[in-house]
Amino acid sequence: MQRDAGNRRVVRASEIDRLRGDRGSRISARNHFRGIVTEVKVDGVMAQVEMVVSDPVRLVAVVTRDAVEELGLKNGMTATAIVKATNVMVEG
């Protein structure tokens, strides 16, 4: 098995597909937003990722630094945000 620069094990996507069998990729979340990454801010172990999912709709997610690095998130790339939340509260 291979390891990356951070000493994490690296598994080929084809091996993951093989182990999944016929199931493929399934997820219970219904809210998928395809968009363009417009900003990635990394601070310590956390990161903030901003995307434009439809002009002028902006989506901001706080994720781990590891997730940003593993996904290779960079400004200008296409990505999909998948949202499944039981509560969202915003008060102005």
Secondary structure in CASP SS format (residue, H / E / C, confidence):
PFRMAT SS
TARGET T0000
AUTHOR 0000-0000-0000
METHOD secondary structure of the structure
MODEL  1
M C 1.00
Q E 1.00
R E 1.00
D C 1.00
A C 1.00
G C 1.00
N C 1.00
R C 1.00
R E 1.00
V E 1.00
V C 1.00
R C 1.00
A H 1.00
S H 1.00
E H 1.00
I H 1.00
D H 1.00
R H 1.00
L H 1.00
R H 1.00
G H 1.00
D H 1.00
R H 1.00
G C 1.00
S C 1.00
R C 1.00
I C 1.00
S C 1.00
A C 1.00
R C 1.00
N E 1.00
H E 1.00
F E 1.00
R E 1.00
G E 1.00
I E 1.00
V E 1.00
T E 1.00
E E 1.00
V E 1.00
K E 1.00
V E 1.00
D E 1.00
G C 1.00
V C 1.00
M E 1.00
A E 1.00
Q E 1.00
V E 1.00
E E 1.00
M E 1.00
V E 1.00
V E 1.00
S E 1.00
D C 1.00
P C 1.00
V E 1.00
R E 1.00
L E 1.00
V E 1.00
A E 1.00
V E 1.00
V E 1.00
T E 1.00
R H 1.00
D H 1.00
A H 1.00
V H 1.00
E H 1.00
E H 1.00
L H 1.00
G C 1.00
L C 1.00
K C 1.00
N C 1.00
G C 1.00
M C 1.00
T E 1.00
A E 1.00
T E 1.00
A E 1.00
I E 1.00
V E 1.00
K C 1.00
A C 1.00
T C 1.00
N C 1.00
V C 1.00
M C 1.00
V C 1.00
E C 1.00
G C 1.00
END
